[in-house]
Amino acid sequence: MTHPLTTTAFDLPGYRVVKSFGVVRGIIVRSRSIVGNFAAGLQSLVGGNITLYTSLCERARTDAYNEMLAHAGQLGANAVIGVRYDATEIAAGITEVLCYGTAVHVEPAAQSALSAVNSPLSTI
C-alpha cells in the first residue's frame, strides 16, 4: 500500500510545494534464518523465482517505506517527493534497505482539493 502523496518524481501534479522539511528516511536491516536460507537454497536448485527471498525483500522495502512515512509525519509533512530505495549488504546474509525522499507540505494548485491534503502523514 502506498500513500497517495508520495512519488518518485520531484513534483506532484495538481499540487504545489509550500514548505520543504528536508530528507526523510526509513532504514531496515534484515537477515534470513538458517532454516529460511536452507529452504531458499532448495528452491534455487529448481530455478526460477526464489519466493522466500522475494517475500523477505518485499517486507523489508515495505517496512522501510513505512518508517520513511512516519519520519515525514513527525516533521509535519503531508507528502514525500523524490522517493528512492537503496540496499547494501552489511555482512553475509544481512542487508540494509533504505527508503528516502524529501518531506514536503503541499497544497492543491486549485482550491477544489481534498481536505486530507492538509493533514500530516500517518504511518500505514
Protein Blocks (a to p, Z undefined) as FASTA:
>chain_A
ZZfkbcfbfbdehiacfbdebjadddddddddfklmmmmmmmmmngpjdfklmmmmmmmm
mmmmmmmmmmmmmnopabdehiacddddfbghiacddddddddddddfbfcbcfklmpcc
ddZZ
